[in-house]
Amino acid sequence: MKRDNRYQRDKKRKLCKRRVVIEPIIGHLKADFRLSRNLLKGKIGDEINVLMAAMAWNLKKWLVATAIFFVKRAKILCIIV
């Protein structure tokens, strides 16, 4: 808004930048880890669904990082031998 001072404008910009970073991740969670549809009942079911999707996301990231590590290590071993 025009009447916002500089601090308020900067705070809103920061929130918008954060939102731009988070929204693609939420989109991937919905598409890849079935977060768009919840088959569990109630508030606890919602929480379980979100936690399971987040765990799957983190596990996928960990597996990719581990695979990259072992591929690089195998290349180094091939060069040494």
Distance bins in CASP14 RR format, pairs under 12 A and 6 or more apart:
PFRMAT RR
TARGET T0000
AUTHOR 0000-0000-0000
RMODE 2
METHOD distances of the structure
MODEL  1
1 8 0 0 0 0 1 0 0 0 0 0 0
1 9 0 0 0 0 1 0 0 0 0 0 0
1 12 0 0 0 0 1 0 0 0 0 0 0
2 8 0 0 0 0 0 1 0 0 0 0 0
2 9 0 0 0 0 1 0 0 0 0 0 0
3 9 0 0 0 0 0 1 0 0 0 0 0
4 10 0 0 0 0 1 0 0 0 0 0 0
4 11 0 0 0 0 1 0 0 0 0 0 0
4 12 1 0 0 1 0 0 0 0 0 0 0
4 13 0 0 0 0 0 1 0 0 0 0 0
5 11 0 0 0 0 1 0 0 0 0 0 0
5 12 0 0 0 0 0 1 0 0 0 0 0
6 12 0 0 0 0 0 1 0 0 0 0 0
6 13 0 0 0 0 0 1 0 0 0 0 0
7 13 0 0 0 0 0 1 0 0 0 0 0
7 14 0 0 0 0 0 1 0 0 0 0 0
8 14 0 0 0 0 0 1 0 0 0 0 0
8 15 0 0 0 0 0 1 0 0 0 0 0
9 15 0 0 0 0 0 1 0 0 0 0 0
9 16 0 0 0 0 0 1 0 0 0 0 0
10 16 0 0 0 0 0 1 0 0 0 0 0
10 17 0 0 0 0 0 1 0 0 0 0 0
11 17 0 0 0 0 0 1 0 0 0 0 0
11 18 0 0 0 0 0 1 0 0 0 0 0
12 18 0 0 0 0 0 1 0 0 0 0 0
12 19 0 0 0 0 0 1 0 0 0 0 0
13 19 0 0 0 0 0 1 0 0 0 0 0
13 20 0 0 0 0 0 1 0 0 0 0 0
14 20 0 0 0 0 0 1 0 0 0 0 0
14 21 0 0 0 0 0 1 0 0 0 0 0
15 21 0 0 0 0 0 1 0 0 0 0 0
15 22 0 0 0 0 0 1 0 0 0 0 0
16 22 0 0 0 0 0 1 0 0 0 0 0
16 23 0 0 0 0 0 1 0 0 0 0 0
17 23 0 0 0 0 0 1 0 0 0 0 0
18 25 0 0 0 0 0 1 0 0 0 0 0
19 25 0 0 0 0 0 1 0 0 0 0 0
19 26 0 0 0 0 1 0 0 0 0 0 0
20 26 0 0 0 0 0 1 0 0 0 0 0
22 28 0 0 0 0 0 1 0 0 0 0 0
22 29 0 0 0 0 0 1 0 0 0 0 0
23 29 0 0 0 0 0 1 0 0 0 0 0
23 30 0 0 0 0 0 1 0 0 0 0 0
24 30 0 0 0 0 0 1 0 0 0 0 0
24 31 0 0 0 0 0 1 0 0 0 0 0
24 32 0 0 0 0 0 1 0 0 0 0 0
24 57 0 0 0 0 0 1 0 0 0 0 0
25 31 0 0 0 0 0 1 0 0 0 0 0
25 32 0 0 0 0 0 1 0 0 0 0 0
25 33 0 0 0 0 0 1 0 0 0 0 0
25 35 0 0 0 0 0 1 0 0 0 0 0
25 53 0 0 0 0 0 1 0 0 0 0 0
25 54 0 0 0 0 1 0 0 0 0 0 0
25 57 1 0 0 1 0 0 0 0 0 0 0
25 58 0 0 0 0 0 1 0 0 0 0 0
25 60 0 0 0 0 0 1 0 0 0 0 0
25 61 0 0 0 0 0 1 0 0 0 0 0
26 32 0 0 0 0 0 1 0 0 0 0 0
26 33 0 0 0 0 0 1 0 0 0 0 0
26 35 1 0 0 1 0 0 0 0 0 0 0
26 36 0 0 0 0 0 1 0 0 0 0 0
26 50 0 0 0 0 0 1 0 0 0 0 0
26 53 0 0 0 0 1 0 0 0 0 0 0
26 54 0 0 0 0 0 1 0 0 0 0 0
26 57 0 0 0 0 0 1 0 0 0 0 0
27 33 0 0 0 0 1 0 0 0 0 0 0
27 34 0 0 0 0 0 1 0 0 0 0 0
27 35 0 0 0 0 1 0 0 0 0 0 0
27 36 0 0 0 0 1 0 0 0 0 0 0
27 53 0 0 0 0 0 1 0 0 0 0 0
27 57 0 0 0 0 0 1 0 0 0 0 0
28 34 0 0 0 0 0 1 0 0 0 0 0
28 35 0 0 0 0 1 0 0 0 0 0 0
28 36 0 0 0 0 0 1 0 0 0 0 0
28 53 0 0 0 0 1 0 0 0 0 0 0
28 54 0 0 0 0 0 1 0 0 0 0 0
28 56 0 0 0 0 0 1 0 0 0 0 0
28 57 1 0 0 1 0 0 0 0 0 0 0
28 60 0 0 0 0 1 0 0 0 0 0 0
28 61 0 0 0 0 0 1 0 0 0 0 0
29 35 1 0 1 0 0 0 0 0 0 0 0
29 36 0 0 0 0 1 0 0 0 0 0 0
29 49 0 0 0 0 0 1 0 0 0 0 0
29 50 0 0 0 0 1 0 0 0 0 0 0
29 51 0 0 0 0 0 1 0 0 0 0 0
29 52 0 0 0 0 0 1 0 0 0 0 0
29 53 1 0 1 0 0 0 0 0 0 0 0
29 54 1 0 0 1 0 0 0 0 0 0 0
29 55 0 0 0 0 0 1 0 0 0 0 0
29 56 0 0 0 0 1 0 0 0 0 0 0
29 57 1 0 0 1 0 0 0 0 0 0 0
29 58 0 0 0 0 0 1 0 0 0 0 0
29 60 0 0 0 0 0 1 0 0 0 0 0
30 36 1 0 1 0 0 0 0 0 0 0 0
30 37 0 0 0 0 1 0 0 0 0 0 0
30 38 0 0 0 0 0 1 0 0 0 0 0
30 49 0 0 0 0 0 1 0 0 0 0 0
30 50 0 0 0 0 0 1 0 0 0 0 0
30 53 0 0 0 0 1 0 0 0 0 0 0
30 57 0 0 0 0 0 1 0 0 0 0 0
31 37 0 0 0 0 0 1 0 0 0 0 0
31 53 0 0 0 0 0 1 0 0 0 0 0
31 57 0 0 0 0 0 1 0 0 0 0 0
32 53 0 0 0 0 1 0 0 0 0 0 0
32 56 0 0 0 0 1 0 0 0 0 0 0
32 57 0 0 0 0 1 0 0 0 0 0 0
32 60 0 0 0 0 1 0 0 0 0 0 0
33 49 0 0 0 0 1 0 0 0 0 0 0
33 50 0 0 0 0 1 0 0 0 0 0 0
33 51 0 0 0 0 0 1 0 0 0 0 0
33 52 1 0 0 1 0 0 0 0 0 0 0
33 53 1 0 1 0 0 0 0 0 0 0 0
33 54 0 0 0 0 1 0 0 0 0 0 0
33 55 0 0 0 0 1 0 0 0 0 0 0
33 56 1 0 1 0 0 0 0 0 0 0 0
33 57 1 0 0 1 0 0 0 0 0 0 0
33 58 0 0 0 0 0 1 0 0 0 0 0
33 59 0 0 0 0 0 1 0 0 0 0 0
33 60 0 0 0 0 1 0 0 0 0 0 0
34 40 0 0 0 0 0 1 0 0 0 0 0
34 49 0 0 0 0 1 0 0 0 0 0 0
34 50 0 0 0 0 0 1 0 0 0 0 0
34 52 0 0 0 0 1 0 0 0 0 0 0
34 53 1 0 0 1 0 0 0 0 0 0 0
34 56 0 0 0 0 1 0 0 0 0 0 0
34 57 0 0 0 0 0 1 0 0 0 0 0
35 46 0 0 0 0 0 1 0 0 0 0 0
35 48 0 0 0 0 0 1 0 0 0 0 0
35 49 1 0 0 1 0 0 0 0 0 0 0
35 50 1 0 0 1 0 0 0 0 0 0 0
35 51 0 0 0 0 0 1 0 0 0 0 0
35 52 0 0 0 0 1 0 0 0 0 0 0
35 53 1 0 1 0 0 0 0 0 0 0 0
35 54 0 0 0 0 1 0 0 0 0 0 0
35 55 0 0 0 0 0 1 0 0 0 0 0
35 56 0 0 0 0 1 0 0 0 0 0 0
35 57 0 0 0 0 1 0 0 0 0 0 0
36 49 0 0 0 0 0 1 0 0 0 0 0
36 50 0 0 0 0 0 1 0 0 0 0 0
36 53 0 0 0 0 1 0 0 0 0 0 0
37 46 0 0 0 0 0 1 0 0 0 0 0
37 49 0 0 0 0 1 0 0 0 0 0 0
37 53 0 0 0 0 0 1 0 0 0 0 0
38 44 0 0 0 0 0 1 0 0 0 0 0
38 45 1 0 0 1 0 0 0 0 0 0 0
38 46 1 0 1 0 0 0 0 0 0 0 0
38 47 0 0 0 0 0 1 0 0 0 0 0
38 48 0 0 0 0 1 0 0 0 0 0 0
38 49 1 0 1 0 0 0 0 0 0 0 0
38 50 0 0 0 0 1 0 0 0 0 0 0
38 52 0 0 0 0 0 1 0 0 0 0 0
38 53 0 0 0 0 1 0 0 0 0 0 0
39 45 0 0 0 0 1 0 0 0 0 0 0
39 46 0 0 0 0 0 1 0 0 0 0 0
39 48 0 0 0 0 0 1 0 0 0 0 0
39 49 1 0 0 1 0 0 0 0 0 0 0
39 52 0 0 0 0 0 1 0 0 0 0 0
40 46 1 0 0 1 0 0 0 0 0 0 0
40 47 0 0 0 0 1 0 0 0 0 0 0
40 48 1 0 1 0 0 0 0 0 0 0 0
40 49 1 0 1 0 0 0 0 0 0 0 0
40 50 0 0 0 0 0 1 0 0 0 0 0
40 51 0 0 0 0 0 1 0 0 0 0 0
40 52 0 0 0 0 1 0 0 0 0 0 0
40 53 0 0 0 0 0 1 0 0 0 0 0
41 47 0 0 0 0 0 1 0 0 0 0 0
41 48 0 0 0 0 0 1 0 0 0 0 0
41 49 0 0 0 0 0 1 0 0 0 0 0
42 48 0 0 0 0 1 0 0 0 0 0 0
42 49 0 0 0 0 1 0 0 0 0 0 0
43 49 0 0 0 0 0 1 0 0 0 0 0
43 50 0 0 0 0 0 1 0 0 0 0 0
44 50 0 0 0 0 0 1 0 0 0 0 0
44 51 0 0 0 0 0 1 0 0 0 0 0
45 51 0 0 0 0 1 0 0 0 0 0 0
45 52 0 0 0 0 1 0 0 0 0 0 0
45 53 0 0 0 0 0 1 0 0 0 0 0
46 52 0 0 0 0 0 1 0 0 0 0 0
46 53 0 0 0 0 0 1 0 0 0 0 0
47 53 0 0 0 0 0 1 0 0 0 0 0
47 54 0 0 0 0 0 1 0 0 0 0 0
48 54 0 0 0 0 0 1 0 0 0 0 0
48 55 0 0 0 0 0 1 0 0 0 0 0
49 55 0 0 0 0 0 1 0 0 0 0 0
49 56 0 0 0 0 0 1 0 0 0 0 0
50 56 0 0 0 0 0 1 0 0 0 0 0
50 57 0 0 0 0 0 1 0 0 0 0 0
51 57 0 0 0 0 0 1 0 0 0 0 0
51 58 0 0 0 0 0 1 0 0 0 0 0
52 58 0 0 0 0 0 1 0 0 0 0 0
52 59 0 0 0 0 0 1 0 0 0 0 0
53 59 0 0 0 0 0 1 0 0 0 0 0
53 60 0 0 0 0 0 1 0 0 0 0 0
54 60 0 0 0 0 0 1 0 0 0 0 0
54 61 0 0 0 0 0 1 0 0 0 0 0
55 61 0 0 0 0 0 1 0 0 0 0 0
55 62 0 0 0 0 0 1 0 0 0 0 0
56 62 0 0 0 0 0 1 0 0 0 0 0
56 63 0 0 0 0 0 1 0 0 0 0 0
57 63 0 0 0 0 0 1 0 0 0 0 0
57 64 0 0 0 0 0 1 0 0 0 0 0
58 64 0 0 0 0 0 1 0 0 0 0 0
58 65 0 0 0 0 0 1 0 0 0 0 0
59 65 0 0 0 0 0 1 0 0 0 0 0
59 66 0 0 0 0 0 1 0 0 0 0 0
60 66 0 0 0 0 0 1 0 0 0 0 0
60 67 0 0 0 0 0 1 0 0 0 0 0
61 67 0 0 0 0 0 1 0 0 0 0 0
61 68 0 0 0 0 0 1 0 0 0 0 0
62 68 0 0 0 0 0 1 0 0 0 0 0
62 69 0 0 0 0 0 1 0 0 0 0 0
63 69 0 0 0 0 0 1 0 0 0 0 0
63 70 0 0 0 0 0 1 0 0 0 0 0
64 70 0 0 0 0 0 1 0 0 0 0 0
64 71 0 0 0 0 0 1 0 0 0 0 0
65 71 0 0 0 0 0 1 0 0 0 0 0
65 72 0 0 0 0 0 1 0 0 0 0 0
66 72 0 0 0 0 0 1 0 0 0 0 0
66 73 0 0 0 0 0 1 0 0 0 0 0
67 73 0 0 0 0 0 1 0 0 0 0 0
67 74 0 0 0 0 0 1 0 0 0 0 0
68 74 0 0 0 0 0 1 0 0 0 0 0
68 75 0 0 0 0 0 1 0 0 0 0 0
69 75 0 0 0 0 0 1 0 0 0 0 0
69 76 0 0 0 0 0 1 0 0 0 0 0
70 76 0 0 0 0 0 1 0 0 0 0 0
70 77 0 0 0 0 0 1 0 0 0 0 0
71 77 0 0 0 0 0 1 0 0 0 0 0
71 78 0 0 0 0 0 1 0 0 0 0 0
72 78 0 0 0 0 0 1 0 0 0 0 0
72 79 0 0 0 0 0 1 0 0 0 0 0
73 79 0 0 0 0 0 1 0 0 0 0 0
73 80 0 0 0 0 0 1 0 0 0 0 0
74 80 0 0 0 0 0 1 0 0 0 0 0
74 81 0 0 0 0 0 1 0 0 0 0 0
75 81 0 0 0 0 0 1 0 0 0 0 0
END
